[in-house]
């Protein structure tokens, strides 16, 4: 897990590359290196978080054996040992997955992407041909942003690095209007900043010798899945899926530094713990991390303790208190560069601080099961489009009427594709590719890397998704029970009370804290947003009216309030 930055073209200077690398030092505090070619056309920079092969041989850029190809890489190739075996005869100089990645590209060309199991964003420079090739993993676990500015192409793991290079920090009003008016973000290559784009998940980018940039899709879940349902017996599918789960967790244990897990009391992270017991043995002492807010309506510690009672795992509990939220949120905003997910993200950031302080460098978590197995409540009454609904609320989550008409009209229409003949899989596909997972991955990448922690997502394995997406609806929702097949698989891993527990969508007392102990801070942030953009973007009187109404207890959700607070954080 690292930070990468690169520049290609005329007119840039080494100070810009240095500034980009410095802006991402938190992503890789163990080492940093740069390379600038002799003509000053290409520059590569890297911040290293050492995970595999902790020796100096793992410093990047890493060069191919013939000295022609250089790579900077962020992520992990979990099946690198198997790939290395297929690359017999290549003169490896390290034990890193990075060098395997480069050797695989040299052997198989761009087709090597389909051989990879992992999370990745990388840039490869071809010194002889004066070309560049970059790619991002199937689900976009690892980020890659780019900008064409002043005749050069800039790439980096984080937006803040591009701003550090001098690319103007000017907000994109179309993205802001889409976010405030329709609740949309991270669903396209647009970011919240003008002239800065995100390479979409499952996409690749090339720069040819003539300076032409090309972006193409190399992986699409719907295309790889196909529209036909799996007609095998439930038992056969269940056995295959269980085997893939075990293999996915096994591969993600490959590390030369300590590995832990993030554990809530829900089905997904509990399933992960059960799989750790299978892979690492019943005597496993992998540390389990859980955050709480000391509110029994939300905290899941009782369920966590039930899970851990029969194991040797050490439980490490992280407490988030209201009085530390403001400072944490401001720090998180600097790292996110874009709106983020409210108090759950703040709590998660505090958890990663605790993980790092404990000496653990790699953690696994349970993202991805709801999208595979129809775990959200709205999968039973599927909306036809737009942003994913917010769970646990029956009232409106947005307040577009608080925006000026001129600003509201800037929002870009969002019409997701419908590659499947049934709406259930289309909604699952939208959540995976355009709404739920993309934003969650962006939030989690920034807050884990803020504490120099590598976050691994074993359930975001393409093999699991492709198999789950081929299953008919009667294997996902049965008599109102969602994630039906996953619960069957989990029966031999978990206590019955965990397997049968209903999904608990709310994990922090955000609603209560914003109208309670954080009310003054929230008011200040909302006023900061109105002071910066009121009149042009907002109807100030309506925003203040809605905020007072919220504080009076007349709303069952705080999504729209957090939007205004988040804009206030960005206004600082």
SULBELVEN-V249987 format. One record per helix or strand of 3 or more residues. SS is the DSSP state (H for helix, E for strand). FROM is the first residue (numbers start at 1). LEN is the number of residues. If there is no record, write none. Layout:
((SS FROM LEN) (SS FROM LEN))
//
This chain:
((E 2 8) (H 14 10) (H 25 3) (E 31 6) (E 42 7) (H 56 3) (E 69 9) (H 80 7) (H 97 19) (E 118 9) (E 131 6) (E 145 5) (E 152 5) (H 159 6) (H 173 10) (E 203 5) (E 213 5) (H 221 5) (H 234 18) (E 259 4) (H 267 14) (E 288 5) (H 301 8) (E 315 5) (H 322 15) (H 343 15) (E 362 3) (H 369 5) (H 377 4) (H 400 3) (H 405 4) (H 423 11) (H 436 15) (E 454 3) (H 462 8) (H 473 3) (H 484 7) (H 496 4) (H 510 5) (H 519 15) (H 540 12) (H 559 12))
//
